């Protein structure tokens, strides 16, 4: 009899824990307090307890509140930041590039500009470098070209 009582208490505590977590999430995110939600690819970044997460069109949190910054999705990829380090996630919340960059910009033509230290480079949607950080200045790709500069040399496309 004692084991069934302890199992009941354990199950009851699990249920109470789930309800408390659900309640915290509900009070933490009230869609009425979020102005101008920017949905892209069915998801929108919102603030929940001081961290960004992503909600679907039913205002259900589908990617946990982990980020200090979260941008909209473009081409199934979004720019995110944790502790001033930038990376990219897919629509499932999986990292395609861990937050390791000092700065990063949205993908243009399948390539994203990233900054490591004082140098700029480019990555693809697998998180691999297309061009390792070697430029002093760089802009996004447009029409298959990007404007870049190395100190002491001419600017080039």
VENHU-V76521 format. One record per pair of residues at least 12 apart in sequence whose ideal C-beta (glycine too) atoms are under 10 Angstrom apart, sorted by the first residue. I is the first residue (numbers start at 1). J is the second residue. D is the distance in whole Angstrom. If there is no record, write none. Layout:
# VENHU-V76521
i: <I;I>
j: <J;J>
d: <D;D>
This chain:
# VENHU-V76521
i: <24;24;25;25;25;25;25;25;25;26;26;27;28;28;28;28;28;28;28;28;28;29;29;29;29;29;29;29;29;29;29;30;30;30;31;31;31;31;31;32;33;33;34;34;34;34;34;37;37;37;37;38;38;38;39;39;39;39;39;39;40;40;40;40;40;40;40;40;41;41;41;41;41;41;41;41;41;42;42;42;42;42;42;42;43;43;43;43;43;43;43;43;43;43;43;43;44;44;44;44;44;44;45;45;45;45;45;45;45;45;45;45;46;46;46;46;47;47;47;48;48;48;48;49;50;50;51;51;51;51;51;51;51;51;52;52;52;52;52;52;52;52;52;52;52;52;53;53;53;53;53;54;54;54;54;54;54;54;54;54;62;62;62;63;63;63;63;63;63;63;63;64;66;66;66;66;66;67;67;67;67;67;67;67;67;68;68;68;68;68;68;68;68;69;69;69;69;69;70;70;71;71;71;71;71;71;72;73;73;73;73;74;74;74;74;75;75;75;75;75;75;75;76;76;76;76;76;76;76;77;77;77;77;77;77;77;77;77;77;77;78;78;78;78;78;78;79;79;79;79;79;79;79;79;79;80;80;80;80;80;81;81;81;81;82;82;82;83;84;84;84;85;85;85;85;85;85;85;86;86;86;86;86;86;86;86;86;86;86;87;87;87;87;87;87;87;88;88;88;88;88;88;88;88;88;90;95;96;96;96;96;96;96;96;97;97;97;97;97;97;97;97;97;98;100;100;100;101;101;101;101;101;101;101;101;102;102;102;102;102;102;102;102;103;103;103;104;104;105;105;105;105;105;106;107;107;107;107;107;107;108;108;108;108;108;108;109;109;109;109;109;109;109;110;110;110;110;110;111;111;111;111;111;111;111;111;111;112;112;112;112;112;112;113;113;113;113;113;113;113;113;113;114;114;114;114;114;114;115;115;115;116;116;116;116;117;118;118;118;118;119;119;119;119;119;119;119;119;120;120;120;120;120;120;120;120;120;120;121;121;121;121;121;122;122;122;122;122;122;131;131;134;134;135;135;135;135;135;135;135;135;136;136;136;136;136;136;136;137;137;137;137;138;139;139;142;143;144;145>
j: <48;49;48;49;53;60;61;64;65;59;61;49;46;47;48;49;50;51;53;61;65;46;47;48;49;53;55;59;60;61;65;46;48;59;44;46;55;58;59;59;46;47;46;47;48;55;59;55;57;59;72;71;72;73;54;55;56;57;72;73;71;72;73;74;75;76;78;91;54;72;73;74;75;76;77;78;91;54;55;56;57;62;73;91;55;56;57;62;63;70;72;73;76;78;91;93;56;57;59;70;72;73;63;67;69;70;71;72;73;78;79;80;59;61;65;70;65;67;70;61;64;65;66;65;65;68;64;65;66;67;68;69;70;82;64;65;66;67;68;69;70;71;78;80;81;82;65;66;67;70;93;67;70;72;73;78;80;89;91;93;91;92;93;78;80;89;90;91;92;93;94;93;80;82;89;93;99;79;80;81;82;83;87;89;99;80;81;82;83;84;85;86;99;81;82;84;86;99;82;89;86;88;89;104;105;106;106;89;90;91;106;106;107;108;112;90;106;107;108;109;110;125;89;90;91;92;96;107;125;89;90;91;96;97;106;107;110;112;125;127;90;91;93;96;106;107;97;99;101;103;104;105;106;107;112;93;95;97;99;104;99;101;103;104;98;99;100;99;99;102;103;98;99;100;101;102;103;104;98;99;100;101;102;103;104;105;112;114;115;99;100;101;104;114;123;127;101;104;106;107;112;114;123;125;127;125;127;112;123;124;125;126;127;128;112;114;123;124;125;126;127;128;129;127;114;116;127;113;114;115;116;117;121;123;133;114;115;116;117;118;119;120;133;115;116;120;116;123;120;122;138;139;140;140;122;123;124;125;140;141;122;139;140;141;142;146;140;141;142;143;144;145;146;122;124;125;130;141;123;124;125;130;131;140;141;144;146;124;125;127;130;140;141;131;133;135;138;139;140;141;146;148;127;129;131;132;133;138;133;135;138;129;132;133;134;133;133;135;136;151;132;133;134;135;136;137;138;150;133;134;135;136;137;138;139;146;148;149;133;134;135;138;148;135;138;140;141;146;148;146;148;148;150;147;148;149;150;151;153;155;156;148;149;150;151;152;153;155;149;150;151;155;150;155;157;157;157;157;157>
d: <10;8;7;9;9;9;6;10;9;10;10;10;10;9;5;5;9;10;9;9;8;6;8;5;8;8;7;7;9;6;8;10;10;9;9;8;8;10;4;10;9;9;5;7;10;8;9;8;9;9;10;9;5;10;10;9;9;6;8;9;9;4;5;7;10;10;8;10;10;8;4;8;8;6;9;9;6;9;10;6;6;9;8;8;7;6;8;7;7;10;8;6;10;8;6;10;8;8;9;9;7;9;9;8;8;4;7;7;9;7;10;9;8;8;9;8;8;10;9;7;9;4;10;6;8;9;8;4;6;6;7;10;9;9;10;6;8;4;7;6;4;9;10;7;9;10;4;7;7;7;9;9;7;10;8;8;9;9;8;7;8;9;7;9;9;7;10;8;8;4;9;7;8;7;9;8;10;10;5;6;6;10;9;9;8;8;5;6;6;7;9;10;9;4;8;9;8;10;10;8;10;9;10;10;10;7;9;9;9;6;10;5;6;9;10;10;9;6;10;10;8;7;10;6;5;9;9;10;8;7;6;8;6;9;8;6;10;8;6;10;8;8;9;10;8;10;10;10;10;10;6;7;6;8;8;9;8;10;7;9;6;9;9;8;9;5;10;8;9;8;9;8;4;6;7;7;9;9;10;6;8;4;7;6;4;9;10;7;8;4;6;7;7;9;10;8;9;7;9;8;7;9;8;8;7;9;8;10;9;9;6;7;5;10;8;8;6;9;9;8;4;9;10;8;9;8;9;10;4;6;6;10;9;9;9;8;5;6;6;9;9;10;9;4;9;9;10;8;10;10;9;9;6;8;10;9;9;7;9;9;10;9;4;5;7;9;8;5;7;8;7;10;9;10;6;6;9;8;7;6;8;6;9;8;5;10;8;8;8;9;9;8;9;9;10;9;6;7;6;8;8;10;10;8;10;10;7;9;7;10;8;10;9;4;10;7;9;10;7;10;8;4;6;6;7;10;9;9;6;8;5;7;7;4;9;9;7;9;4;6;7;8;10;9;8;9;8;7;9;9;8;9;7;10;4;6;6;9;10;10;9;8;5;6;5;9;9;10;4;8;9;8;10;10;10;10;9;10;5>
